[in-house]
Amino acid sequence: MKKIAMSIFSAALILGAGTAVFAAGNGNSGNGLNFEKMLPFMEKMHPNSSKEELKNMYKTCHGNGGMMSETNSKEMMNRF
């Protein structure tokens, strides 16, 4: 009986730790996109802007406290 209990406890511990590691490694900015993923789209929408200007624009819009920090960027990209 002790072996079964220890097996169940060990399995729960391993699965719990695995879930925590996956969750910690999976978080990006909440919406799954970052500047590198958005860059081709931004270059298409703003062809005359430099990479530095686009980076500043991304930080302003999607950074902490930005006007689009709570929106789903994937939805926006699918519109165009």
C-alpha positions in Angstrom: 0.0 0.0 0.0 2.9 2.4 0.7 4.3 1.8 -2.7 1.1 2.7 -4.4 0.7 5.8 -2.3 4.3 6.9 -3.0 3.8 6.2 -6.7 0.7 8.4 -6.8 2.4 11.1 -4.8 5.5 11.0 -7.1 3.4 11.1 -10.2 1.5 14.1 -8.9 4.7 15.9 -8.0 6.3 15.3 -11.4 3.2 16.3 -13.3 2.8 19.4 -11.1 6.4 20.5 -11.6 6.1 19.8 -15.4 3.0 22.0 -15.6 4.7 24.8 -13.7 7.8 24.7 -16.0 5.6 24.6 -19.1 3.5 27.6 -17.8 6.6 29.6 -17.0 8.2 29.0 -20.4 5.0 29.5 -22.3 4.3 33.1 -21.2 5.3 35.8 -23.6 3.3 39.0 -23.4 -0.1 37.5 -22.8 -1.1 37.6 -26.4 1.5 35.3 -27.9 3.1 37.8 -30.2 6.3 39.8 -29.8 8.1 42.4 -31.9 9.9 39.8 -34.1 6.6 38.1 -35.0 4.9 41.4 -35.6 7.7 43.0 -37.7 6.7 41.6 -41.1 3.1 42.8 -40.6 4.2 46.2 -39.4 6.6 46.6 -42.3 3.7 45.8 -44.6 1.4 48.4 -42.9 4.1 51.1 -42.6 6.6 50.6 -45.5 8.3 53.9 -45.1 9.2 53.4 -41.4 12.6 52.3 -40.1 13.0 49.3 -37.9 13.8 51.5 -34.9 10.6 53.5 -35.5 8.6 50.3 -35.8 10.1 49.0 -32.5 9.2 52.3 -30.7 5.7 52.1 -32.1 5.4 48.5 -30.9 6.6 49.4 -27.4 4.2 52.3 -27.3 1.2 50.3 -28.3 1.8 46.9 -26.8 4.1 47.6 -23.9 3.0 48.0 -20.2 0.2 50.5 -20.1 0.0 50.7 -23.9 -3.3 51.3 -25.5 -3.3 47.8 -27.0 -1.7 45.9 -24.2 -4.9 44.0 -23.4 -6.0 43.3 -27.0 -5.4 40.2 -29.0 -2.9 41.1 -31.7 -3.7 38.0 -33.7 -7.2 39.3 -34.3 -5.8 42.6 -35.6 -3.4 40.8 -38.0 -6.2 38.7 -39.4 -8.2 41.8 -40.5 -5.6 42.8 -43.1 
